[in-house]
Amino acid sequence: MPSLRLGLIGDKIQRSRSPELHRLAGRLSGIDVTYESLIPPELGDTFDHVLAACGDKGFRGVNITYPYKERVLEHVASPPRDLAALGACNTILFEDAELRGFNTDFSGFVAAFLHRFGKASPGVVAMAGAGGVGKAIAFALARLGASELRLCDPDESRARQLALALGPVANGMRISIAGDIATAADGADGIVNATPLGMDGVGGNAIPASALPGRRWAFDAVYTPEWTGFLREARAAGIDVMTGFDLFLFQGIDAFHIFSGLAVDPDILRRELMGAAVPTGAGA
């Protein structure tokens, strides 16, 4: 049986389900996958040294998560224009003594949206949160042909920085900054939570119920729990929803394809993950 050595580098990955996802994808593809969790502070080493050691030790690739998604771009050979504009990378492929970089949060959102909603345009979208995952979702919405993106973040400068980065690749999508998500949602087709609010151990809800009436679709980047308060309220309001687990699933499938060259059926992999005896919680 062919084998594949992979890993995840990050500081808060003890409960990540990424190892489980890639091992299951390997089993479904007839590949023996080893997937190691690498936490630089616990290893007593720097991120740069841990990343270089992976290349030296025969890893095919690694996933990158908080707080290294921006920093890793320094090591990527000739990053594509979209990746450079996005400014974050979560997947590294070691190939021909070079590091190739990808952002499968971006590509995974595109794939998950098409799988869940088909080819319908996202339309006008209101999004709470302009941080790491929000950046990837914003670029994905531009790729999907959203007509307008209304950004809302407690740190308005962060929303403005994202709007500026989106400009060259906006694909005709209008971009605006709103003071609050309820204002942003007025007349919108879709509404997105790209903040940690609603996550196990964090709690809260970035999207007030008043922002839901009239929306066509909703997405929450949080996936532990999969059904956050926001998504339960959206579903009760008759809105079509996409969960954070969908993004987790498709970003993982895209990363596995980059590492192995093989495609995995998302519905089968979802069933395998949902049927796992002991869920391991939140993470990359």
DRENDO-1510 file (C-alpha; in Angstrom, 1 decimal, always signed):
<recs>
REC; n; res; u; v; w
REC; 1; MET; +0.0; +0.0; +0.0 .
REC; 2; PRO; +1.4; +3.4; -0.9 .
REC; 3; SER; +2.0; +5.8; +2.0 .
REC; 4; LEU; +1.9; +9.5; +2.6 .
REC; 5; ARG; +3.4; +11.5; +5.4 .
REC; 6; LEU; +1.5; +14.7; +6.3 .
REC; 7; GLY; +1.2; +17.0; +9.2 .
REC; 8; LEU; -0.4; +20.1; +10.8 .
REC; 9; ILE; +1.6; +23.0; +12.2 .
REC; 10; GLY; -0.1; +25.3; +14.7 .
REC; 11; ASP; -0.2; +26.5; +18.3 .
REC; 12; LYS; -3.7; +25.4; +19.3 .
REC; 13; ILE; -4.3; +22.1; +17.5 .
REC; 14; GLN; -4.7; +19.6; +20.3 .
REC; 15; ARG; -8.3; +19.0; +19.4 .
REC; 16; SER; -8.1; +19.4; +15.6 .
REC; 17; ARG; -10.0; +16.9; +13.5 .
REC; 18; SER; -7.6; +17.4; +10.5 .
REC; 19; PRO; -5.6; +14.3; +11.4 .
REC; 20; GLU; -8.7; +12.2; +11.4 .
REC; 21; LEU; -10.0; +13.6; +8.1 .
REC; 22; HIS; -6.7; +12.9; +6.2 .
REC; 23; ARG; -6.3; +9.4; +7.7 .
REC; 24; LEU; -9.9; +8.6; +6.7 .
REC; 25; ALA; -9.4; +10.1; +3.2 .
REC; 26; GLY; -6.3; +8.0; +2.9 .
REC; 27; ARG; -8.1; +4.8; +3.8 .
REC; 28; LEU; -10.9; +5.6; +1.3 .
REC; 29; SER; -8.2; +6.1; -1.3 .
REC; 30; GLY; -6.1; +3.0; -0.5 .
REC; 31; ILE; -3.2; +5.1; +1.0 .
REC; 32; ASP; -1.6; +4.7; +4.4 .
REC; 33; VAL; -1.6; +8.2; +5.7 .
REC; 34; THR; +0.4; +9.3; +8.7 .
REC; 35; TYR; -0.5; +12.7; +10.0 .
REC; 36; GLU; +1.4; +14.4; +12.8 .
REC; 37; SER; +0.4; +17.3; +14.9 .
REC; 38; LEU; +3.4; +19.7; +15.3 .
REC; 39; ILE; +3.2; +22.5; +17.9 .
REC; 40; PRO; +6.3; +24.6; +17.8 .
REC; 41; PRO; +6.1; +25.9; +21.4 .
REC; 42; GLU; +5.7; +22.4; +22.7 .
REC; 43; LEU; +8.6; +21.2; +20.5 .
REC; 44; GLY; +10.8; +24.0; +21.9 .
REC; 45; ASP; +11.4; +25.2; +18.4 .
REC; 46; THR; +10.5; +28.0; +16.0 .
REC; 47; PHE; +7.9; +27.7; +13.3 .
REC; 48; ASP; +10.5; +28.2; +10.6 .
REC; 49; HIS; +12.7; +25.3; +11.9 .
REC; 50; VAL; +9.7; +23.0; +12.3 .
REC; 51; LEU; +8.6; +23.7; +8.7 .
REC; 52; ALA; +12.1; +23.2; +7.3 .
REC; 53; ALA; +12.4; +19.9; +9.3 .
REC; 54; CYS; +9.2; +18.6; +7.7 .
REC; 55; GLY; +10.8; +19.1; +4.2 .
REC; 56; ASP; +14.0; +17.4; +5.3 .
REC; 57; LYS; +12.1; +14.4; +6.9 .
REC; 58; GLY; +10.2; +13.4; +3.8 .
REC; 59; PHE; +6.8; +15.0; +4.5 .
REC; 60; ARG; +4.7; +15.3; +1.3 .
REC; 61; GLY; +2.9; +18.3; +2.8 .
REC; 62; VAL; +1.6; +20.1; +5.8 .
REC; 63; ASN; -1.4; +22.1; +6.8 .
REC; 64; ILE; -0.8; +25.4; +8.5 .
REC; 65; THR; -3.0; +27.0; +11.0 .
REC; 66; TYR; -3.1; +29.8; +13.7 .
REC; 67; PRO; -0.9; +31.8; +14.1 .
REC; 68; TYR; +1.3; +30.9; +11.1 .
REC; 69; LYS; -0.9; +31.3; +8.0 .
REC; 70; GLU; +0.5; +34.7; +7.1 .
REC; 71; ARG; +4.1; +34.0; +8.2 .
REC; 72; VAL; +4.4; +30.9; +6.0 .
REC; 73; LEU; +4.1; +32.9; +2.8 .
REC; 74; GLU; +7.7; +34.0; +3.4 .
REC; 75; HIS; +8.7; +30.5; +2.5 .
REC; 76; VAL; +6.5; +29.9; -0.5 .
REC; 77; ALA; +8.2; +30.0; -3.9 .
REC; 78; SER; +6.5; +32.4; -6.3 .
REC; 79; PRO; +3.1; +32.5; -4.7 .
REC; 80; PRO; +0.2; +32.9; -7.2 .
REC; 81; ARG; -1.4; +36.3; -7.5 .
REC; 82; ASP; -4.6; +35.3; -5.6 .
REC; 83; LEU; -2.6; +33.8; -2.8 .
REC; 84; ALA; -0.3; +36.8; -2.5 .
REC; 85; ALA; -3.3; +39.1; -2.5 .
REC; 86; LEU; -5.1; +37.0; +0.1 .
REC; 87; GLY; -2.0; +37.1; +2.3 .
REC; 88; ALA; -2.6; +33.8; +4.0 .
REC; 89; CYS; -1.7; +30.1; +3.2 .
REC; 90; ASN; -2.9; +27.0; +5.0 .
REC; 91; THR; -1.5; +24.2; +2.8 .
REC; 92; ILE; +2.1; +23.6; +1.9 .
REC; 93; LEU; +3.3; +21.0; -0.7 .
REC; 94; PHE; +7.0; +20.0; -0.7 .
REC; 95; GLU; +8.0; +19.6; -4.3 .
REC; 96; ASP; +11.3; +19.6; -6.0 .
REC; 97; ALA; +13.1; +21.3; -3.1 .
REC; 98; GLU; +10.5; +24.1; -3.2 .
REC; 99; LEU; +7.5; +24.9; -1.1 .
REC; 100; ARG; +4.3; +25.5; -3.0 .
REC; 101; GLY; +1.5; +27.3; -1.2 .
REC; 102; PHE; -2.3; +27.1; -1.3 .
REC; 103; ASN; -5.3; +28.4; +0.6 .
REC; 104; THR; -7.9; +25.6; +0.8 .
REC; 105; ASP; -10.1; +27.7; +3.1 .
REC; 106; PHE; -10.6; +29.8; -0.1 .
REC; 107; SER; -11.0; +26.8; -2.5 .
REC; 108; GLY; -12.9; +24.8; +0.0 .
REC; 109; PHE; -15.5; +27.5; +0.5 .
REC; 110; VAL; -16.0; +27.7; -3.2 .
REC; 111; ALA; -16.4; +23.9; -3.5 .
REC; 112; ALA; -18.7; +23.7; -0.4 .
REC; 113; PHE; -20.9; +26.6; -1.7 .
REC; 114; LEU; -21.3; +24.9; -5.1 .
REC; 115; HIS; -22.0; +21.5; -3.5 .
REC; 116; ARG; -24.7; +23.0; -1.2 .
REC; 117; PHE; -26.3; +25.7; -3.3 .
REC; 118; GLY; -25.4; +24.8; -6.9 .
REC; 119; LYS; -24.4; +27.5; -9.4 .
REC; 120; ALA; -26.7; +30.2; -8.0 .
REC; 121; SER; -24.9; +33.5; -7.4 .
REC; 122; PRO; -24.3; +34.4; -3.7 .
REC; 123; GLY; -25.9; +37.8; -4.6 .
REC; 124; VAL; -25.4; +40.5; -2.0 .
REC; 125; VAL; -23.7; +39.2; +1.1 .
REC; 126; ALA; -23.3; +40.6; +4.6 .
REC; 127; MET; -20.3; +39.2; +6.6 .
REC; 128; ALA; -19.4; +39.6; +10.2 .
REC; 129; GLY; -15.7; +39.3; +10.7 .
REC; 130; ALA; -12.8; +40.3; +8.5 .
REC; 131; GLY; -10.0; +38.2; +10.1 .
REC; 132; GLY; -8.3; +35.0; +8.8 .
REC; 133; VAL; -11.2; +32.9; +7.7 .
REC; 134; GLY; -13.2; +36.0; +6.7 .
REC; 135; LYS; -10.5; +36.9; +4.3 .
REC; 136; ALA; -10.6; +33.5; +2.6 .
REC; 137; ILE; -14.4; +33.6; +2.4 .
REC; 138; ALA; -14.4; +37.1; +1.0 .
REC; 139; PHE; -12.0; +36.1; -1.8 .
REC; 140; ALA; -14.2; +33.0; -2.4 .
REC; 141; LEU; -17.3; +35.1; -2.7 .
REC; 142; ALA; -15.6; +37.2; -5.4 .
REC; 143; ARG; -14.7; +34.0; -7.3 .
REC; 144; LEU; -18.3; +32.8; -7.0 .
REC; 145; GLY; -19.6; +36.0; -8.5 .
REC; 146; ALA; -21.2; +37.7; -5.6 .
REC; 147; SER; -22.5; +41.1; -6.6 .
REC; 148; GLU; -21.7; +42.9; -3.4 .
REC; 149; LEU; -19.9; +42.2; -0.1 .
REC; 150; ARG; -20.7; +44.3; +3.0 .
REC; 151; LEU; -18.0; +43.9; +5.6 .
REC; 152; CYS; -18.5; +44.4; +9.3 .
REC; 153; ASP; -15.8; +44.0; +12.0 .
REC; 154; PRO; -15.3; +45.5; +15.4 .
REC; 155; ASP; -11.9; +46.6; +14.1 .
REC; 156; GLU; -13.0; +48.8; +11.2 .
REC; 157; SER; -9.4; +49.1; +10.0 .
REC; 158; ARG; -9.3; +45.4; +9.5 .
REC; 159; ALA; -12.4; +45.5; +7.3 .
REC; 160; ARG; -10.9; +48.3; +5.3 .
REC; 161; GLN; -7.6; +46.4; +4.8 .
REC; 162; LEU; -9.6; +43.4; +3.5 .
REC; 163; ALA; -11.6; +45.7; +1.2 .
REC; 164; LEU; -8.3; +47.1; -0.2 .
REC; 165; ALA; -6.8; +43.6; -0.7 .
REC; 166; LEU; -9.9; +42.4; -2.5 .
REC; 167; GLY; -9.9; +45.3; -5.0 .
REC; 168; PRO; -7.6; +43.8; -7.6 .
REC; 169; VAL; -9.4; +40.5; -7.7 .
REC; 170; ALA; -13.0; +41.6; -6.9 .
REC; 171; ASN; -14.3; +40.4; -10.3 .
REC; 172; GLY; -16.9; +43.3; -10.3 .
REC; 173; MET; -18.0; +42.6; -6.8 .
REC; 174; ARG; -18.9; +45.9; -5.0 .
REC; 175; ILE; -17.3; +46.2; -1.5 .
REC; 176; SER; -18.6; +48.3; +1.4 .
REC; 177; ILE; -18.0; +48.7; +5.1 .
REC; 178; ALA; -20.9; +48.7; +7.5 .
REC; 179; GLY; -21.0; +49.8; +11.1 .
REC; 180; ASP; -23.0; +46.7; +12.3 .
REC; 181; ILE; -24.2; +43.4; +10.8 .
REC; 182; ALA; -27.9; +44.3; +11.1 .
REC; 183; THR; -27.3; +47.4; +8.9 .
REC; 184; ALA; -25.1; +45.3; +6.5 .
REC; 185; ALA; -27.9; +42.6; +6.2 .
REC; 186; ASP; -30.6; +45.0; +5.1 .
REC; 187; GLY; -31.6; +43.8; +1.7 .
REC; 188; ALA; -28.8; +41.2; +1.5 .
REC; 189; ASP; -29.2; +37.7; +0.0 .
REC; 190; GLY; -26.7; +35.9; +2.2 .
REC; 191; ILE; -25.4; +36.4; +5.7 .
REC; 192; VAL; -22.1; +35.0; +7.0 .
REC; 193; ASN; -20.5; +34.7; +10.5 .
REC; 194; ALA; -16.7; +34.7; +10.1 .
REC; 195; THR; -16.1; +35.4; +13.8 .
REC; 196; PRO; -15.4; +32.8; +16.6 .
REC; 197; LEU; -18.7; +33.7; +18.3 .
REC; 198; GLY; -20.8; +30.7; +18.8 .
REC; 199; MET; -17.9; +28.3; +19.1 .
REC; 200; ASP; -17.7; +25.8; +22.0 .
REC; 201; GLY; -15.9; +27.6; +24.8 .
REC; 202; VAL; -16.5; +31.0; +23.3 .
REC; 203; GLY; -20.3; +31.3; +23.1 .
REC; 204; GLY; -22.2; +34.3; +21.9 .
REC; 205; ASN; -23.8; +35.1; +18.6 .
REC; 206; ALA; -22.5; +37.6; +16.1 .
REC; 207; ILE; -25.8; +37.6; +14.1 .
REC; 208; PRO; -28.9; +39.0; +15.8 .
REC; 209; ALA; -32.2; +37.4; +14.9 .
REC; 210; SER; -33.4; +40.8; +13.6 .
REC; 211; ALA; -30.8; +40.4; +10.7 .
REC; 212; LEU; -32.3; +37.1; +9.5 .
REC; 213; PRO; -35.7; +37.9; +7.9 .
REC; 214; GLY; -35.5; +38.0; +4.1 .
REC; 215; ARG; -32.2; +36.3; +3.8 .
REC; 216; ARG; -31.8; +33.5; +1.2 .
REC; 217; TRP; -28.8; +31.7; +2.6 .
REC; 218; ALA; -26.6; +31.7; +5.7 .
REC; 219; PHE; -23.2; +30.3; +6.6 .
REC; 220; ASP; -21.3; +30.0; +9.9 .
REC; 221; ALA; -17.5; +29.4; +9.8 .
REC; 222; VAL; -17.8; +27.8; +13.3 .
REC; 223; TYR; -18.0; +24.1; +13.2 .
REC; 224; THR; -17.9; +23.0; +16.8 .
REC; 225; PRO; -20.8; +22.9; +17.3 .
REC; 226; GLU; -21.9; +22.4; +13.7 .
REC; 227; TRP; -25.3; +23.8; +14.5 .
REC; 228; THR; -24.6; +27.1; +16.2 .
REC; 229; GLY; -27.3; +29.3; +17.7 .
REC; 230; PHE; -27.1; +31.5; +14.6 .
REC; 231; LEU; -27.6; +28.6; +12.2 .
REC; 232; ARG; -30.5; +27.1; +14.2 .
REC; 233; GLU; -32.2; +30.5; +14.2 .
REC; 234; ALA; -31.6; +30.8; +10.4 .
REC; 235; ARG; -32.9; +27.4; +9.7 .
REC; 236; ALA; -36.0; +28.1; +11.8 .
REC; 237; ALA; -36.5; +31.2; +9.7 .
REC; 238; GLY; -36.6; +29.2; +6.6 .
REC; 239; ILE; -33.2; +30.2; +5.3 .
REC; 240; ASP; -31.0; +27.7; +3.4 .
REC; 241; VAL; -27.9; +27.1; +5.5 .
REC; 242; MET; -24.3; +25.9; +5.0 .
REC; 243; THR; -22.4; +24.9; +8.1 .
REC; 244; GLY; -18.8; +25.3; +9.1 .
REC; 245; PHE; -18.4; +21.6; +9.0 .
REC; 246; ASP; -19.0; +21.9; +5.2 .
REC; 247; LEU; -16.0; +24.3; +4.9 .
REC; 248; PHE; -13.9; +22.0; +7.1 .
REC; 249; LEU; -14.7; +19.0; +5.0 .
REC; 250; PHE; -14.1; +20.6; +1.6 .
REC; 251; GLN; -10.9; +22.5; +2.6 .
REC; 252; GLY; -9.6; +19.1; +3.8 .
REC; 253; ILE; -10.6; +17.4; +0.6 .
REC; 254; ASP; -8.9; +20.0; -1.4 .
REC; 255; ALA; -5.7; +19.7; +0.7 .
REC; 256; PHE; -5.8; +15.9; +0.4 .
REC; 257; HIS; -6.0; +16.3; -3.4 .
REC; 258; ILE; -3.0; +18.6; -3.4 .
REC; 259; PHE; -1.0; +16.1; -1.3 .
REC; 260; SER; -2.1; +12.9; -3.1 .
REC; 261; GLY; -3.5; +13.9; -6.5 .
REC; 262; LEU; -6.6; +11.9; -5.6 .
REC; 263; ALA; -10.3; +12.9; -5.3 .
REC; 264; VAL; -12.4; +11.8; -2.3 .
REC; 265; ASP; -16.2; +11.6; -2.4 .
REC; 266; PRO; -17.4; +14.4; +0.0 .
REC; 267; ASP; -20.6; +12.6; +1.0 .
REC; 268; ILE; -18.8; +9.4; +1.8 .
REC; 269; LEU; -16.0; +11.2; +3.8 .
REC; 270; ARG; -18.7; +13.2; +5.7 .
REC; 271; ARG; -20.4; +10.0; +6.7 .
REC; 272; GLU; -17.1; +8.5; +7.8 .
REC; 273; LEU; -16.3; +11.6; +9.9 .
REC; 274; MET; -19.8; +11.8; +11.4 .
REC; 275; GLY; -19.6; +8.1; +12.3 .
REC; 276; ALA; -16.3; +8.4; +14.1 .
REC; 277; ALA; -16.6; +6.9; +17.5 .
REC; 278; VAL; -14.8; +9.7; +19.4 .
REC; 279; PRO; -15.0; +13.2; +17.9 .
REC; 280; THR; -11.9; +15.1; +18.8 .
REC; 281; GLY; -13.3; +18.6; +18.7 .
REC; 282; ALA; -12.3; +21.9; +17.2 .
REC; 283; GLY; -9.2; +23.0; +15.2 .
REC; 284; ALA; -7.9; +23.6; +11.8 .
</recs>
